[in-house]
Amino acid sequence: MQIKSNSPAATARLASLLAGKLEPGDVLTLEGDLGAGKTTFTKALGKALGVTRTINSPTFTIIKEYEGELPFYHMDAYRLEGTEEDLGFEEYFYGSGITVVEWASYIEEHLPEARLDIAISYEAEEERNFSFSPRSTHFETICEEIMNEYISD
């Protein structure tokens, strides 16, 4: 499933639609080049989930935890490339919160099978293309609903 966003406001709307459908234990992965909008999307998603603290990239800390309507975990696996270190991922992936993992390909072997993979690509100054790859029927349903709602707005 592909959705094009033509502005930061449209990206925030997309993140908000997704946030409204997520359940405890859901894991989202984000891939894309530097500057593609992974952290921008994550900030909008967190805000839609009721996080009031400033969300920023956890590049140096690897994992940041936030409180919202549900616990919200933001991971940046960029610095974990080539490492075999397990930082207790199961607690996050199978817990009661929502987990977003940037640069998830670096920890592929630790990721749960049931997840939503999102690839973000830079198209133009404010345009981004979102490619959603659901890895469970739960996420397939969410993607179908988002596609219908996003297009009808």
Secondary structure as UniProt FT lines:
FT   STRAND          2..5
FT   HELIX           8..19
FT   TURN            20..21
FT   TURN            24..25
FT   STRAND          27..31
FT   TURN            34..35
FT   HELIX           38..48
FT   TURN            49..50
FT   TURN            59..61
FT   STRAND          63..67
FT   STRAND          71..76
FT   HELIX           78..80
FT   TURN            81..82
FT   HELIX           89..93
FT   STRAND          98..102
FT   HELIX           104..110
FT   STRAND          116..122
FT   STRAND          128..134
FT   HELIX           137..152
//
